[in-house]
Amino acid sequence: MARGVNKVILIGNLGQDPEVRFFPSGGAICNVTVATTDSWKDRQSGEQKEATEWHRVVFSNRLAEVAGEYLKKGSKVYVEGSLRTRKWQNQQGQDQYTTEIRANEMQMLDGRGQGAGQAAGGQQGGYQANQGGGYQQAAPAAGGSPQGQPAWQQNQQGQQNQQSQAPVRQNAPVQAPVQAAHQPAVGGHQQQGGFAPAPQGGAAPQGQAPNQGFTPPSAPEMPDFDDDIPF
């Protein structure tokens, strides 16, 4: 035998403020009435007509606390649950039957009550924040400034980064012109360009032996044999 399906989905507005009751055991019950309105066009008269249905919804435990804290008359909600019929007796002792919706999930649709949003109840009694009403910071635009840093500080950092990335070029050694610092200038004047004029008077440049007083060796004298030849 196939299993049946008992599931109810409602989207409507509360007709009155929630009624919450707490029990000594720590549980809670919240009763609300949700109005759903259907509209259609009458074929005979052409008029737009509406019909409103009132649904009794019951929240329990943590879901009841959330509904009692954030919902009020006129709030628009999304409700998921199942139909339940309970039996009770009136003042005359007669049995009465009431069919209501036992909600296991509720979500606020009009954004009232920050932090309320979607709540998951049932046996778990959990609570989940509203996905639609949550706050999420926008991502910075491409090429924008990083968050939390002033613009002047970022510009300074950018300049430092550019300086650190620039290749370090070593200065090429400058060849100083050769100057005869220890040589006396001729006539008290030294030519431009850093080169000393050639010394006069046979003076040798610095680092060479002087040529003055140098005598080349003479050829050896050959003996005279004419006197020894008999003729």
LINSUL-V180641 format. One record per helix or strand of 3 or more residues. SS is the DSSP state (hx for helix, st for strand). FROM is the first residue (numbers start at 1). TO is the last residue. If there is no record, write none. Layout:
SS_FROM_TO ; SS_FROM_TO
//
This chain:
st_8_14 ; st_19_22 ; st_28_41 ; st_48_60 ; hx_62_70 ; st_76_89 ; st_95_108 ; st_118_120 ; hx_151_165 ; hx_186_188 ; hx_226_228
//
